[in-house]
Amino acid sequence: MNIVVCVKQVPDTESPRKLKSDDNTLDRAAADGVINELCEYAIEEALLIKEAHGGEVTVLTMGPDKATESIRKALAMGADKAVHLVDDALVGSDALQTSYALQQLVGRAGADLVIMGSESTDARTGVLAAMLSERLGWPQLTLANKVEIAGTAVTIQRQTDTGFDKVEASLPAVISVVEKINEPRYPSFKGIMAAKKKPVESLSVADAGIDAGQVGVANAYSAVVDHADAPARAKGQVVGDEGDGGVKIADFLASKKFV
């Protein structure tokens, strides 16, 4: 089974993040890059499926040169190889354009199963799995907290607010996972050393057969029109309780339209 995992490098949530003034896109060079947390769960699930059913795990990444750091971590965890789509023409691509670009990569990889995190910490759109499955014409099994495969059938438990739904489909399929699905493994020293020898294919937009007119900030279907820094946090208000503290708090909450 050829399992493809879509991995994204995102700005570290502990680093200050900002938008660029020229095009209002995220300034990725201004923050440390890390592998998206939910992508680690997707990698782990792919490795567990490989260990149970055989095959190989291919990591797909669309991002700048420094995204190779996240690729190497995925390979150190146990993925077999990687494909890195890197091209200045991709800068500022929105979710719809990203799903188009990933469709081309998945087609090249000959995947039986695509796994990805349910969202990324930078954009949090949560729509990429659905968009990719629609483009591929494959079933989508989203928000999975458990995955079972038997032959060409795949079954998941889809997490809901009240429990879970059981969803079944036939391979090939696209799965998105939540953080409750597993516990990602840490790369071992042996895995880190082995990752240095694993193949990483770097592709440009032209290499991947992607129409440059369908990607990039200039062609995006959605855009940030303007932005401003959040105001500095003001000093908090101290409420003295002289028997009327409850009334003062209620009045304050009402003034803020919380009650």
N, C-alpha and C positions, 0 to 999 in steps of 0.2 A: 504494500500500500504506500503510495506517495502522498505524504501529508505536508501541506504547505502552511506555514504560520506567518501571518502578516504582523510585522513588528515595527513599532514607531519609536524613534528617539524624541523625547520631549524635554523641555527645560525642567531642571530640578525644582520641585515645589518649595525647597528651602532657599532658592536663589531669587533675587528680585527679577521680576519679569516686566517687560515694557514693549510697546509697539513702536515700529519705526515711523519717523515723521514723514518720509517721502511717499510711502504707499499704505500706511496703516496696517501693515502685516507684522506678525510677531518677530521681534528681534532675537533670533535664536543664538546669535553670537554673543549676546549680552548676558547669558546665563549658562551655567553648567548643564551639559546634556546627559540625560540618563535614559535607560530603557523604560518605557511606559510600564507602570506597575502591573496592570492587567495583562499586558503582553507576556509577562513572565509566567502567569498562570496558564496562558494559552500554550506557551512553549512546553511547560511541564505536562500539560494534558496530552500534547502531541507525543512527547517522549514516552508517557505511560502507554498510549495506544500502540506505539511502535514496539515497545517491549512485550506487549501482550499479543500482537498480531503480525509483527515483522514489518519490513519496509524501510523507508528512510524519511527523514524530516528535513525539509528545505525551508530556510528563512527568507522571506521577502521583505525588503526595506526600501522605502522611498524617502530620500532625505539628503542632506548635505554631506560633504566628505567626512565630517566628524561622526556621522552616524555609524561609521565602521566600529566605533567603540561598543555600541550596542550589539552589532553583529557578532563581534568577537565574544561578548558575554554569552549570547545565545548559543554559539558554537561550543563554548566552554561548558555550558550546561549539558550538551550532548547532541545538539542538532548536527546533521551530517554535512550540510553545505549551505551556501547563501547566495542570493542575488540582490545586488544593490543598484537601484535605479537612482542615478545622481546626474542632475543636469540643471543649469541655471534657469532653463525654460520652465521648470516645475515650481519655482518659487511663488508662493502665494496661492497655490492651487486650493480650491475648496473641496468639500467632501464629495461632491458630484464628480469633479474632475479627478480626484484621487481614486474613486471607484473605477473610473474609466482606465486610468493608468494601471491599476492593479489587475484589472481584467486581462490586459495584454500579457502581464507577467505570469498570471496563473495559467493562461493558455499555453505559454512557452514551457512551463514546468510540467505540464501533463498531470495535474493534481487529481487525486481521488477524493481528497478531503481538504477543506480550508478551515483553519481555526484562527480566531483573533479575539482580542479582548473586547468587551462590550462597549468600551469608550476609552478615550485618551484624556489625560489630565490637563492637556493644554486647550483642546477645543470642546471636549465633552458633548459632541453632537449625538453620539450613540446611534448613528444611522448607517455607518459604513457597511456593516455586515448585510443589512437589507439591500442597500444599493448594489453591492457587489453580486449578491445572489441573483438579483433581478437582471443584471447585465449578463451573467453567465447562464441564466435560465435554470439555475439549480435551486433545490429546496433550501430554505433558511431555517435554522434551529437556533434561536437566540436566547440569551440570558440563561445559559445552561449551568447548573450546579452539579450535574452528573451526566456522564456520557457512556453509553454502552454500544458496542458494535458486534453484530453477529452476521457474518457473511457480507452481503451488500446492504444490510439494514442497519440503520443507526437510530438509537433512541436516546432522548435526553429528558432530564427533569428541568423544566423551565421555572426559574424562581419567580414567584409572584408575591404580592403583599400579604396574602393569606396562606401561603404554602407553596405548592408547585403544581404545574401541569405536566402531563406526560405527552411528549411529542415524538412522532416517528416519521422517518423518511427513508428514501433509498439513496445510496451513494451514486454519483458525487453530490456533495452537499457543502454548505457553509455553516459553520458553528461559531457563535460568540459566547464567551464564558464570563462568569462573575468570579469574585474573589473567594467565594466559599467552595469552589470546586476542588481545590487541592492545596498543597503547600509546596511552592516552588523549591527545587533543590539548589544548594549553593554550588558554584563551580569548584571542583577539586583542583589541586595543583596539577594532577595528571590531565584533567580536562582542559585546563588553561594552556598547558604545553601542547596538547594535541590540537587545540583550536588554531594554532599558528600554521598548521600544515593542511587544514581543511580548505577546500576550494571556495573562493568568493568571486563571483562574476559581477563585474561592474558594467552597467549598461547606460548609454545615453538614451534620450528620447528617440532618436533616429534608430539606434540599435534595437530598441524594443518595438519598433513599428508604431510608435505613438505619434499622432498628429499634433504638432506643437501648437496649432491654432485652437486646440481643445483643452489646453492646460495653461497654468500660469495666472498671475494676478490680473493681467490685462483682459483675460478671457473668462474670468470667474463669474459664476452665476450669482454669487453673493459676495458682499464686500463691506468692510467697515468704512463708513463715510467720514467719521470724525472721532476723535478720542481726546480725553484729558485725564491728567493724573487725579487720583482720588484725593480729596482734601485731607489734611492732617487731622488725626483724631483729636477732638476737643476734650477739654478737661471735664470729667464727670461731675454731675450735680449731686451734692450731698443733701439728703433729706433728714432733717432732725425730727425725732418722734417725741412730741409733747402730748401724746394722747390722740393725736390726729394724723399719725404717720400713714395709716391705711388709706385715709381720704386723700392725702397728698400724693401717694403713689398712684391711686386710681385716677386722680386728676391728670397726673403726668402721662400715664398710659393713654388716657382719652385724648390728650393734646397731640399725641403722636399717632392717633387713630389705630392703636393696638386693641382697644376695647370700645 
